[in-house]
Amino acid sequence: MIADEQGGGGLAPDELDRYSWQRSVAGFGDDGQRRLKAAAVLVSRVGGVGGAAATYLAAAGVGRLVLAHAGNLRRNDLNRQTLMSTPGIGRPRVEQAAERLRDLNPHVVVETVPENATADNAARLVAGCDLVVGAAPLFAERLLLNAEAVRQGRPLVDAAMYDAEARLMSVVPGGPCLACLYPAPPPHWRREFPVLGAVAGTVGALAALETIKILTGCGPPLAGRLWTFDTAAMTCRTLTIPARRECPVCGLACPAPP
Amino acid sequence: MQIFITFTGPLRQAGPNAVDVPEGTTLADVCRRLADESAGEVRRHLLTVDGDIEPSLLVAVNGAGVPPEERSCRRLVDGDELLLMPPIAGG
């Protein structure tokens, strides 16, 4: 086994082989691999976006994944929720997701929470992990996790989509947060939204990449920036997000403007 | 002066893509004008029922986000590119 230099456990021969193609990625290497193994990530919902994120995080070798998602699979989830299966209709989504991820990578500890984020469980969910991936279809859940992540000093990767558009941002301690963009749950957002699975999967995969960057330092994350992708026109933008001292969630943590 | 506009998310197919406005026009002025000239779907994403700029609407000028408290005083200049992004949370 490789000696543990980061306090996160060594890598067994099977893991060295499994991850051999990514250990040669510039800036990642064995050190990045050990950092991933030492990390725990909460994925809030494992639908089209969160399921893709969880898939690539498991494949990459994150040590522990906590999947939070309530409810049972419906037939009309299957155009985008690729961790699920047709025989699984009517079964808990989170259990199916965990089974697939354990099959993909048995070195990952996958824990299931058959609940969506609420005011009652958000603090507990966040406290048990090093980073949060927000992929719920409701702003109330995303904003709850954002507030807890900021309060507990944990990074948050927020990935969202609608129709042909994907958006991704990262919240890191001391930087602008999701509540800087959305001070309150927007009044016009509807639970059901137009979605092609490929669009949801695209932003989910990029959320996994963003998570890996934050956990390993292998690249600069989107801290203070919002990335948007119009998959219809195939154009993307990266917008700067101003730190808002007026933000009720992170305002006091943001540095004063010069 | 001319201001270029891009709508995204639920308003991806909305227009116009550009407006001519007088010097001194603010970002909030443009949003109100677009709301006044548009159908209900656009209007409800841009303005609150009280006629204020919807605070959860993401607005960027030339790639830089403009927070809600600055939108009424932010004056635009000729050629500015305005991005109007209603909130999305598909997961």
Interface residues (C-beta under 8 A of the other chain):
Chain A: R45 G47 G48 V49 G50 A135 A136 P137 L138 F139 R142 A159 A160 M161 Y162 D163 A164 E165 R167 C180 L181 Y182 P183 A184 P185 P186 P187 H188 W189 F193 V195 A200 L226 T228 D230 A232 R237 T238 L239 T240 I241 P242 R244 E246
Chain B: T8 G9 P10 R12 R44 H45 E54 P55 S56 L58 A60 G63 A64 G65 V66 P67 P68 E69 L83 M85 P86 P87 I88 A89 G90 G91
